[in-house]
């Protein structure tokens, strides 16, 4: 494990840092999924595929 990983693991033990990190990770994950969905809409993907992606985002949000 390198120094950066050790530093990160040490900070993950602090509840406030862990909460903030996970909150930001979720936000970025959702933003990424929404960008993919927008691109799929722009390229006129099949409706079934778009609905599947929306359902996937919904599931992700419900688990957070």
Secondary structure, DSSP 8 states (H G I E B T S, - for coil): --HHHHHHHHHHTSHHHHHHHHHHHHHHHHHHHHHHHHHHHHTT--HHHHHHHHHHHHHHHHH-
